[in-house]
Amino acid sequence: MNVRYDKNGLVPVIAQDARTGRILMLAWANREALSATKETGYAHYYSRSRSALWKKGETSGHLQTVVAVRTDCDADTILYQVHQEGAACHTGEPTCFFRVLDGDQIVEDGPARSPDSGMVERLQRVIESRKGDDPSSSYTASLLSKGMPKVLEKIAEESAELCDALREEEDRRVVSEAADLLYHVLVGFVERGIAAEEVDMELARRFGVSGLVEKASRGRQQTDE
């Protein structure tokens, strides 16, 4: 099945962050734009207002490196899965879809802007916001105030509880203990200054690589060091 262009020779293109799944923007492409995207590895679109081909980020530097190009079941909509440099939206927002509708009215107050790409990143931002809070009023603030030794102690404790749950408890408990462990790992990330997105990037890097090959490569790196 070939791409089904409209009467103007265009097809809508959705750009999606390949790491987080966040929808970034909607634009249009013609055959030339799709060809340029394939040849260069960077997202190209067609501007209906200027009647011209354009490369995303060519002037702003906010390039989109294309990981995969997909189509829907009808072949009349294209999906670019990309690694986005900088903001996707010309307003400076990370995604063009930062407004929320209430009926047919647009709402633009604080929480509606820049939607979360995932619960893990959202949780890390909440943990970061607890820095400096009164330890007596926030468990997260109390953990951060005690530093990495206490965080490591809790990670070890929660890890053991998850293992016990996996071994002999019901599914609900397994999920609950896994959530506890993930939370404490994120506290450790905040203490170290590591973004949860780095894990997404590492997992994306490992896709398509045999686990045995990947493990062996880590062993070689340690030997080299």
N, C-alpha and C positions, 0 to 999 in steps of 0.2 A: 504494500500500500504506500502510495506517495503522499507527500504533504498536500493538504487541501487548502490552497490559497483562496482568498475572497476575490470578488470581481476586480479589485484594484491590485491584485497580485500580492496581497499582504496576509500575514498570519499573526495572531497575538502571541506574545512571548512572555512567560512568567519567569522571573529570576528568583531562585531560591538559594539560600545559604546551604552549601553542601555539608557543612559541619553540624549546624544546629537545626536545620529544617525551616528556619524563619523565611517567610515570603518577603522578598525585598522590593520588588517593583513589577510593573506591567508595562510593556512597550510593544512595538511591532517590528516585524522583519519581513523582508522579501527574499528572493532566492540569493541575491548578491550578499545580503547580510548573513544568511546562514552559511554561505560558502566562505565568507571572510572569517566567520567564527571558527569554522572547521580548520581553515588553513593556518590561522594565527594562534588559536587557543584562547583568544580574548573575545568577550561578548561584543557583538556588533548588532546594531538595530537599524531600522529605517525611520527617519523622522517624517511624519506626515505633514507637519507644519512647514518644514523647510524643503521637503521633497528630496531628501538626501540621505545617504548612508552615514551612520555615525558610530564611532567606537566609544563605548562607555568608559568615562574617566580619562579620555584623551587630553582634555584641558585641565580637569580638576585633579588628576592623579588618582582618582578613585576607581581604579581598574577592576574588572571582573575577570578572573581567570576561570575558564570554563572546565569543569571536571567531566560533565556528561551533558548530552543533549537528548532529551526524550520528547515523545509526543503522546497525546492522549489516545483513547481508543478510536476516536473518529478521525485522527490525524489532522484536526483543524485548530489545535492549540499546541504550542511548543513550550517545553520547560528547559531552561538553562539551570543546571546545578553548578554553582560558582563559589569561588573563594573571593570574598569582597574585600577590597582595600579601602579603608575609610568608610564614609557614609554612602549609602546607596541613593538616598534622596537628595535633590538639589537644595533642600531646606537645611541640610546638615543632619537630619535625623538618620538613624541607621537603617530604617525602612520607610518606604513611602506610605505604608499603611499604619500611621500613627494616630489617626483620628477615629473616634467611636461615634456611631450613630445612635440617636435616641429617636425612634420613629424615622422621620426623614430629616431630622435636624442633626447637624454636626456638633459634637461635644469636644472641646479641646482642653479641658482642665487637666492638671498635672498627671494623675495616675493613668489617664487614657493615652498619654504619649509614649512612644517607643515601646511597644508591647514586648513582653518577655519572650525570649526564644525558647525557654524551657524552665521547668521547675528548679533544676539544679542551679542554674545561673541566678534565678530569682532568690533562692535560699541563700546563696553566697552573698548577694547584695544586702540582704537583711542582716546576715551575720556581720558584715563589714560595718553596717550602720550602728551596730551595738558597741563598737570600739569607744572607750571613754565613758560609757554609761555607768551608772551606779551599780557595782557588783551585787549589792544587796537586793536590787530590784530586777535583775536580769541574769538568768543562768548563763547565757552566752557571754555577757560582759564579765561574769565571775570567772569563766574558763579563760578568757583572753587575759584577764588581769593576773592569772596565775602562771601564764607562760606555757611554753612548749612541753616541759616535763609533765604537767597536769593533763595537757591535751593528749600526749602520747599514752599516758596511763589510761585515759578514757577510751582511746582507740583500741588498745589491747583488750580492755574489758569488754567493749561492745563486740569486738571480733570474736572473742570466746563465746559470748552469748549467742551470736549468730550461728556459730558452729554447732552449739548445743541444740538450737532450734532446728537447724537443718537435719540433725541426726535423729531427733525424736519428738519434735513438737508439730502442731498443726500448721497449715499453710499461713494462716493469719498471723501467727507468732513469727514465722520466718520473715514475712514481709515487714512486720513491725521492727524486728531486730535489724533487718537490712537498712531500714530508714534511719534507725538510731546510729548505726555505724557510718552511713553516708554523711549524716549531719556532723558527726565529730571529725570525720576526715576533712570536711569543708572548713571546719574551725581551724584545723591544722593548715589548710591551704591559705586561709586568711592570715594566720600567724606568720607564714612563710612569704606571703605576698604573691602566691601563685593563683592564676585565674583558672576556674573550672574549665573554661573553654580549651585550655591546653590539653586536657584529657581527651576532649572531642577531637582535637587535631591529631593527637597521637593515635587514637583508634582509627581515624580516617586514613592515616598513613599506613596502618597495618592491614587495611582491607586488601584482599587479593594476595596476601603474603602468607605462605604456610606458617603455622605456629612454630613448627620445628625449625624452619629456616630463620624466622624472626628471633627465636630464642638463641640459636647458634650465633647470629650476628651480634647479639648483646654480649655473648661470651667473648667473641673476638675483640669487641670494643674494649672490654675490661682488660684483656691481655695486652692490647696496644697501649693502654694507659699505664 
